[in-house]
């Protein structure tokens, strides 16, 4: 039992370290052939939006708005992939896809 608790503590420390690394990492999403770029942390915070002058048409703001949304979605997809790569092996070690050491309710 003591060994199981020690393993759980090690996994918890590894998980916390992976979460910190994920929060520090930035990913970029793009749309419209790089006309709009969104930068996001692994924790999901948007840190920058870049809009190329060619994307700005005062008579068609709807397209620009769509490009911003698409760039944010692309960045979120990149965050999800990064999280799966970073956290996936650790979550699997906690007892399967849901984690929780394989114990009911955890």
Buried (B, 14 or more C-beta within 10 A) or exposed (E): EEEEEEEEEEBEEBBEEBBEEBEEBBBBBBBBEEBBBBBBBBEEEBEEBBBEEEBEEEEEEEBBEBBBEBBBEBBBEBBEEBBEEBBEEBBEBBBEEEBEEEEEEE
